[in-house]
Amino acid sequence: MPATEVLDQLAALLNGERRVTLLCGSGCQGAHDQLMALAARLKAPIVHALKGKEHIEWDNPYNLA
C-alpha cells in the first residue's frame, strides 16, 4: 500500500484533470472489480499493456481496442 501522501497526490491529480485514460498492465492482476469501479468513477477508457490484457475483461464498457 502506498504512503498516504502518495495516494493524496494521486487523488489530486485525478480530480484535477478533465480526461484520464487508464493504462493497465500486469500490476492490475486481482483488481478487476476495483479497476472497473475506478474507470466508472472517472469515466475513463482502459488501454491494455501486453501483460495486462489477461487480467482485464475485453468486453468491459471502458475497453479501448
N, C-alpha and C positions, 0 to 999 in steps of 0.2 A: 504494500500500500504506500503510495507516495506521501510525502510530508504534506501537512495541511496547507502550508504556504504555496506549495506547488499546485495543489488542487484549486486553491483560491485564484491563482494566476490563470490557470486553465479556464475556470468558470468565467473570469472577467473577459478573457479573450473570446470565448464562445458567445457570451452575452453581448459583446460589443460589435460583433460582425453581423452584417446583413445576410450573407450567404456562406454556408460552410459545407464542404464535401468531406466525407469520412473515407480515408484510405485504410483499408483493413487487411492486415497480414496475419501471420500465424499467431501473433500476440493476442488475437481475439478468440482463440480457442477456449471453449467453455463459457463464453459470454454472449451467446447469440441473443438471448432474451433482453439482456441489458443493452446490447447494441441496437436492437430494434426499437427499444424504448427511447434511446438517445436520438436515433435517426428521426423518430416520430416527433419528439420534442423540438428538435432543431429544424425539422422539415428538410433534412439533409440527404442527398443522394449518397449511395455507398459505392465505392470503387474497390475492386479486389486486387491485392498484390497476388502474385503467383501462389504463395503459400497460404493465402487467406481464403481462397475460393472453396476449399474443402470444409471450412468452418462456418460459412455463411450461406444460407439457402439462396439459390439463384432466383427463385420465384418470389422473393420478398418485394414489397412495394417500393422499396428505395433503391433497388439494384440498378446500376448502370452497366450495360453490356460492354 
